[in-house]
Amino acid sequence: MPGEIKFEARNLGKAFGQGKRVVRAVDGVNLVVKDRQIVSIVGQSGCGKTTLAKMLLRLERPTSGELLFNGKPVDAEADPRDHWRQVQAVFQDPFSAFNQFFTIRQQLKSSFRLFKEKFAQSEIDERVDQGLLAVNIQPKEIEGKYPFELSGGQMQRMLLARIFILRPAVLVADEPTSMVDACSRASILNYLMKLKQELSMTIVFVTHDIGLACYVSDSICIMHQGKFAEVGPPEQVVGAPESAITRQLLDDIPDVHRTWIER
């Protein structure tokens, strides 16, 4: 339900290495992601935002703090598929998420192995077709095609089609627009909004682009050196930034976009 907390991180940390060589990629982060919100985690490369996203996805195990999902601690020892049925991802490089030796349709259909319940083949085919149509791809356009036969923008839409097919409660989108052109970028952002509206989805949007975050978010978390430097609604973070790193991110916006962002 709207307003309920989906994810909550309490003093969450992730360290790599040992002794003097330890690197704290995420250092004491507190985060609240409420149902049906879009929360953006914004920061420069190396700030820890992708490591945080991987912990939300159960692809990395925290070394300190606590992570809760739907009010319950995320159990690192439990079957991760139970978590992945409800929390899915769209990554920066869509080609790395698909096996190049199997057709796209085969792989979209194989996504149903994630579920405990059994689906009739006709239902699987229907949901795959619906997912493709949701991202403006006619099913016949990808029939018999392999990932390497599609462009980066088309493959990113295949990842989003997979989300429409699986219908998770939460989507973690890690830099989903950074490898595509401006036209594809706008389309992907529109599909993210469509996911939120049509499937009542909660989205964690990870990006280095504060302008994009301002466009799509209910809340923005500015991350720097493993910590949150500033958290708040877009109009507050962008309109009255308190942190030096936030001001630097805003200064990096090209002048041609500045008026649009300020509005």
N, C-alpha and C positions, 0 to 999 in steps of 0.2 A: 504493500500500500504506500501511496505517496507520503513522504515524511519519515518512513521507517528507515533505520540505518542498515545498509547492505554490508559495507565494509567499515571496520574501525581498526586503526592501528594505534597502539599505545606504546610510545617510546621505542618504536621499531628500529632495529639496527641490523646491518649486514656488514661483516668485516671479512676481508680476504688476506691471506698471508699470516705470518706469525712474528712475534717479537717486534724488533725495530722496523720490520718490513710490512707490518700490518697496514692495510688500507681500509678505512671505514667508508665504504661506498654509500651506505645509508646510515645516518648517525642520529638516533633519537627522534624519529619522525612521529608526529601525531597527526592522524588523518581520519576524517569522517566523510563517507560517501553515502548519501541518502538515496532512497529508492526513486528512480525515474529522473535523477539529476544527470547532468554532464559536468564532471569535475575534471579540469585540466591541470596536469602537472607540467610546468614550463621551466626550462632551464637550458643552459649551454651544454655542449657535448662534455661528457665526463662528470656531470654534476650528481649522478646517481639515480636519475629518473627511470632509466630502463631496468636497473636492478630492483627498484621499488616495484615496478610493474611486474617483474618476474616473480617477486614474492607474492603479489596479489594472485598470480596465476598458479602458484605452487610449483614453479619451475626453479626457484631458489628457496632455501630454508633460512629463516632469520637466525641470526646468532644472538640476538637480544630482543627484549620487548615482547609484545603480544599482538597477534593479528586475529581479529574476529570476523566471521562472515555470518550474517543473519543472527548476530548475537551470540554465536558459539565459537570457541577457539578453533582455529584451523589446525587439524590434527596432522602433523607431518608424517605419522606412521600409517594413516588411513589410505585406502585405495584412492589415488589421485583422480580416477575417473569419476568418482562421486562429486568431486569439486568441479571438474571440467564439464559436467553436464549442465552446470549452472553458470560457469564463468568461462568465457571463450575469448580468443584474441584475434586481432588483425595486426600483422607485423609490417615492418618497414619494407622488407624484401619479400614479395609474394612468391617468387620462384623457389625460395628456400622452404616454403611451407607445402610444396607439392612435389611428388615423386615424378621425375622426368620420364620414367619408363611406363607409366600408366596414363590412360586417357583422363581428361579432366572429369568427364561424367562418371567414370569408374570411381574416382577418388571422392567425388561429392556423394555418391551412393554409399561408399564405405564409411562415411561419417556416422551412419546410423548404428555402427557397431558400438558406439559410445553408450547407447541406451541399453538399459536392462530389458525393457520390453521388446517383443518381436513385432516387426512391421511387415505387412504384406508387400510383395514386390510392386504391386500397382500403386500403393500408397507412397512408397519410396520414390517411384518415378514421378508421381504427381507433385510431391513436395520439392523434388529437385527442379522440376520445370517451373514451379511457382517461385523458387529462390532465384532462378536465372531471370525470369521475367521481372522480378522486383528490382533488378539492377539493369533493366533494359537490354537484356541479352535474349534473343530468340533461341530456344533449345537446339534447333537445327544448326545454328551457327557454330556450336562447339562439338557437334556430333563427330566422334572419331578423332578429335583433335587432342594433341598433347600440349603440355604447358609451354614448351619451347616454340610452339607455333603461334602464340599470342603475344601481344605487346605488354609492357609493364602495367599500363593503365587497365587493360583488359584483365590481366591476372589479379590486380588488386580488386577488381569487381568480382572475380571468382571467389576471393576470400570473403567478401561481403555477402555474396550469394550463399556461401556456406553458413554464415551467421543467420540469414533469413531461414535457412533450412533447419538448423538446429534449435533456433529460438531460445538461447540462454537468457538468464535473468540479467547478467552483467557482461558487457563487452569491454575489454581492455584494448584500446587502439594505440599501438606504439608507433609513432611517426608514420601513419599510413599514407601521408601525402608527399613525403620528402623525395620520392624517387620518380614522381610523375610530373607531367607538364601542367601548366596553369589551368588548362581546360579540364583535364582529368581531376585535378585537385578540387576544383569547384564541384564536380560531379560526386566525388567521394564524400565531401562534406555534406552535400545534400542527402546522400544515402545514409549517412550517420544520423541526420535529423529524422529521416524517414524511419529508421530503426527505432529511435526513441518514441516517435509518435505512434507508429502502427503496432509495435510489439511491446510498448510500455517498458522499454529497456533502460537500464542504468549504464552509463558510459564513463569510463576513465580514459581521458584523451591525453596522451603523452606527446609533447611537441617541444621544439625549440622556438617556435614562432608564436610570440605573444599576440600578434594580430589575429591569427587563426583562432587561438584560444579565446580571445575577446569575442569573436564572432559566434562561437558555438556554446560557450560555457555558462553554467549557473554559478560556478565557483572556480577560482584560479588559485593554484598553489605554486609560488615561485620557489624553485629549488636551487641551492648553491652549496657546493662542497658537502653534499650528503644531508643537508639540513633544509628545512623550510625557512626562507628568508621573509616571506610574506604570504598571507592567506586571506582571501576575501572575495566578494562579488566583483565581476569585471569592472563595473563602473567605479568601484573604490580603488582597485589595484591599478587600473590604467589611468583613471582620472586624478587620483591623489596618491601616487606611489610613495611609500615610506622607506623602502629599501633602495640602497645604491645599485644593487644588481637588477632590480626592477627597472630603474631609470636607464640603466645601460641597455637592457633588452628593448626598451621603448626607443632609445636613441638609434638602435640598429635597424628600425623600420625605415624603409626607403621613403623619402619625402612624398613621392607620388601617392602613397597609401596613408599618409599621416592624418589628413583631414577626415578620411573615412573612418579610421580607427577612433579618433577623438569624438566623432559623432556617435 
